[in-house]
């Protein structure tokens, strides 16, 4: 059998994943085992070592990752979201669905400022979910709204996932940031329309809160603008500087990290404990990403040497001459993998194997350049991978919300609530697939 070894390597990977063994060590271990099984010369191991150091550990672009993580953690600890929630809830909460819309808006703001899914979901669940349940919101609507808007941070720039994509696929990160902005906002719009739809047809599921006092609207708007303008200026300055090429991703991330420190300081939230916790969490998250990158680099190199790349290209050829069928098959595979793996694992494992195949596809006149194809494909994968946080049994956003320990919320409630959110996610993938301009219009302007 021509492709016996690569198939065996994939089956061993799947078995290892279901065994619960850490994926990073599983990837590295399998690469060593199949070097011997595939009779690959030991001298080839030096190629893996040089690739790990040259493409991962010495890659200056990846230095943006810990800076963006630190920026997000500091903004989360500076209580920006807490203040915005209070002001927006007072402004919109008196209408049916108003509190739900408030949560979506906060989710978009948090997505652009933190990009840390765990922090966003836990913070919004802790702050907003008890308030929504107390106001009489249906459990499914409340939980689904928090889960959907809480996971936007992995897509809306500045996103560490897009930094990883840019490095793995060799795409300018500024163009990826520009390409993912509208799809991320489109998903936010879907969540908002979901709340509006429920408010119109089933208002009892999203009841209004206390009515506004007369003459208080103006004061609320002023307080809202005051709390929003500083983080908005910081985020926009970071994004614009990277997208237009004024600063590299690493420089833009450094500016953002320093600005987040200043915001925490002026909000009187900066102390040694907060700084230490932020630095510790930054190091842990960065270490997890890097160790996965090392393991996946070794795995992909060995997999290709034993014929894995040829096997994947042959499988793509079986799908016929339609490039869209190949894209559809890749999207289905990534969606299924999202049930069992995190986005980091999928990114480092799948993208190096499939990106060359997508680059070789002929889309005719549908795209202006090969760079447009790769940006479109990267954004498609990014929108698709957001569902990996939401799909059971291993959707991490589900575990984050359950871990908050809010009374009356069962695992069954969470699983049921996520169904319409995943549906909206897939609708977002379909929209970007059918209308590539959603992802390509903004990058074309720079």
HUDA-V725861 format. One record per residue. RES is the residue in one letter. SS is DSSP state (H for helix, E for strand, C for the rest). PHI is phi in whole degrees, -180 to 180 (* if undefined). Layout:
{{RES	SS	PHI} {RES	SS	PHI}}
//
This chain:
{{X	C	*} {X	C	-60} {X	C	-109} {X	H	-63} {X	H	-65} {X	H	-62} {X	H	-65} {X	H	-64} {X	H	-64} {X	H	-67} {X	H	-64} {X	H	-64} {X	H	-64} {X	H	-62} {X	H	-63} {X	H	-65} {X	H	-63} {X	H	-71} {X	H	-76} {X	C	89} {X	C	-70} {X	C	-54} {X	H	-63} {X	H	-60} {X	H	-73} {X	H	-63} {X	H	-62} {X	H	-65} {X	H	-64} {X	H	-64} {X	H	-64} {X	H	-69} {X	H	-60} {X	H	-80} {X	H	-65} {X	H	-76} {X	H	-63} {X	C	-84} {X	C	54} {X	C	-85} {X	C	-56} {X	H	-62} {X	H	-62} {X	H	-68} {X	H	-63} {X	H	-65} {X	H	-65} {X	H	-64} {X	H	-62} {X	H	-66} {X	H	-68} {X	H	-63} {X	H	-74} {X	H	-76} {X	H	-96} {X	H	-119} {X	H	-72} {X	C	-103} {X	C	-83} {X	H	-69} {X	H	-64} {X	H	-67} {X	H	-65} {X	H	-69} {X	H	-62} {X	H	-62} {X	H	-69} {X	H	-66} {X	H	-62} {X	H	-63} {X	H	-58} {X	H	-65} {X	H	-64} {X	H	-68} {X	H	-66} {X	H	-66} {X	H	-81} {X	C	-82} {X	C	69} {X	H	-63} {X	H	-65} {X	H	-59} {X	H	-67} {X	H	-63} {X	H	-62} {X	H	-62} {X	H	-69} {X	H	-68} {X	H	-65} {X	H	-67} {X	H	-80} {X	H	-108} {X	C	-66} {X	C	-80} {X	C	-111} {X	C	-58} {X	C	81} {X	H	-63} {X	H	-68} {X	H	-63} {X	H	-63} {X	H	-59} {X	H	-64} {X	H	-64} {X	H	-63} {X	H	-62} {X	H	-61} {X	H	-67} {X	H	-63} {X	H	-64} {X	H	-62} {X	H	-76} {X	H	-104} {X	C	-111} {X	C	73} {X	C	-103} {X	H	-61} {X	H	-58} {X	H	-64} {X	H	-66} {X	H	-66} {X	H	-64} {X	H	-63} {X	H	-70} {X	H	-66} {X	H	-68} {X	H	-81} {X	H	-98} {X	H	-62} {X	H	-59} {X	H	-66} {X	H	-66} {X	H	-67} {X	H	-63} {X	C	-78} {X	C	101} {X	C	-66} {X	C	-61} {X	H	-57} {X	H	-63} {X	H	-65} {X	H	-64} {X	H	-66} {X	H	-61} {X	H	-63} {X	H	-68} {X	H	-65} {X	H	-65} {X	H	-70} {X	H	-72} {X	C	-96} {X	H	-65} {X	H	-64} {X	H	-78} {X	C	-112} {X	C	-69} {X	C	-70} {X	C	-76} {X	C	-121} {X	H	-68} {X	H	-64} {X	H	-68} {X	H	-63} {X	H	-63} {X	H	-58} {X	H	-60} {X	H	-71} {X	H	-67} {X	H	-98} {X	C	57} {X	C	-116} {X	C	-55} {X	H	-66} {X	H	-59} {X	H	-69} {X	H	-66} {X	H	-58} {X	H	-65} {X	H	-69} {X	H	-87} {X	H	-64} {X	H	-66} {X	H	-60} {X	H	-65} {X	H	-67} {X	H	-63} {X	H	-64} {X	H	-59} {X	H	-64} {X	H	-60} {X	H	-64} {X	H	-65} {X	H	-65} {X	H	-61} {X	H	-65} {X	H	-62} {X	H	-59} {X	H	-64} {X	H	-64} {X	H	-79} {X	H	-98} {X	C	-139} {X	H	-61} {X	H	-67} {X	H	-84} {X	C	-135} {X	C	-67} {X	C	-74} {X	C	-99} {X	C	-69} {X	C	-68} {X	C	-71} {X	C	-75} {X	C	-64} {X	C	81} {X	C	-94} {X	H	-62} {X	H	-60} {X	H	-65} {X	H	-64} {X	H	-62} {X	H	-64} {X	H	-66} {X	H	-63} {X	H	-63} {X	H	-63} {X	H	-78} {X	H	-95} {X	H	-66} {X	H	-67} {X	H	-63} {X	H	-64} {X	H	-64} {X	H	-63} {X	H	-64} {X	H	-65} {X	H	-65} {X	H	-65} {X	H	-66} {X	H	-63} {X	H	-63} {X	H	-78} {X	H	-65} {X	C	-85} {X	C	89} {X	C	-68} {X	C	-130} {X	C	-73} {X	H	-55} {X	H	-67} {X	H	-66} {X	H	-62} {X	H	-65} {X	H	-64} {X	H	-61} {X	H	-63} {X	H	-64} {X	H	-67} {X	H	-63} {X	H	-65} {X	H	-60} {X	H	-65} {X	H	-63} {X	H	-62} {X	H	-66} {X	H	-72} {X	C	-86} {X	C	60} {X	C	-113} {X	C	-93} {X	C	-146} {X	H	-64} {X	H	-66} {X	H	-63} {X	H	-64} {X	H	-64} {X	H	-63} {X	H	-66} {X	H	-66} {X	H	-64} {X	H	-64} {X	H	-62} {X	H	-65} {X	H	-64} {X	H	-66} {X	H	-63} {X	H	-61} {X	H	-63} {X	H	-65} {X	H	-69} {X	H	-67} {X	H	-68} {X	H	-63} {X	H	-64} {X	H	-63} {X	H	-68} {X	H	-63} {X	H	-64} {X	H	-62} {X	H	-65} {X	H	-66} {X	H	-67} {X	H	-59} {X	H	-68} {X	H	-66} {X	C	-94} {X	C	103} {X	H	-65} {X	H	-65} {X	H	-63} {X	H	-63} {X	H	-67} {X	H	-65} {X	H	-66} {X	H	-63} {X	H	-65} {X	H	-66} {X	H	-63} {X	C	-73} {X	C	99} {X	C	-93} {X	C	-81} {X	H	-64} {X	H	-71} {X	H	-68} {X	H	-65} {X	H	-61} {X	H	-61} {X	H	-63} {X	H	-65} {X	H	-64} {X	H	-64} {X	H	-61} {X	H	-64} {X	H	-62} {X	H	-67} {X	H	-61} {X	C	-63} {X	C	-70} {X	C	-123} {X	C	-123} {X	C	-82} {X	H	-62} {X	H	-63} {X	H	-65} {X	H	-65} {X	H	-62} {X	H	-75} {X	H	-92} {X	H	-89} {X	H	-60} {X	H	-61} {X	H	-85} {X	H	-97} {X	H	-58} {X	H	-62} {X	H	-67} {X	H	-63} {X	H	-63} {X	C	-90} {X	C	-74} {X	C	-106} {X	C	-96} {X	C	66} {X	C	-95} {X	C	-68} {X	C	-131} {X	C	-77} {X	C	-153} {X	H	-67} {X	H	-63} {X	H	-61} {X	H	-60} {X	H	-70} {X	H	-64} {X	H	-60} {X	H	-64} {X	H	-62} {X	H	-68} {X	H	-57} {X	H	-64} {X	H	-63} {X	H	-64} {X	H	-63} {X	H	-70} {X	H	-61} {X	H	-69} {X	H	-65} {X	H	-81} {X	C	-114} {X	C	-87} {X	C	-69} {X	C	-90} {X	C	-114} {X	C	-69} {X	H	-66} {X	H	-62} {X	H	-65} {X	H	-69} {X	H	-60} {X	H	-68} {X	H	-62} {X	H	-69} {X	C	-71} {X	C	70} {X	C	-70} {X	C	-60} {X	C	85} {X	C	-109} {X	C	-99} {X	H	-62} {X	H	-61} {X	H	-59} {X	H	-67} {X	H	-64} {X	H	-67} {X	H	-69} {X	H	-83} {X	H	-59} {X	H	-65} {X	H	-68} {X	H	-63} {X	H	-60} {X	H	-67} {X	H	-61} {X	H	-66} {X	H	-63} {X	H	-65} {X	H	-61} {X	H	-63} {X	H	-63} {X	H	-68} {X	H	-67} {X	H	-80} {X	C	-127} {X	C	-57} {X	H	-61} {X	H	-58} {X	H	-95} {X	H	-106} {X	C	-65} {X	C	-66} {X	H	-59} {X	H	-69} {X	H	-88} {X	C	-124}}
//
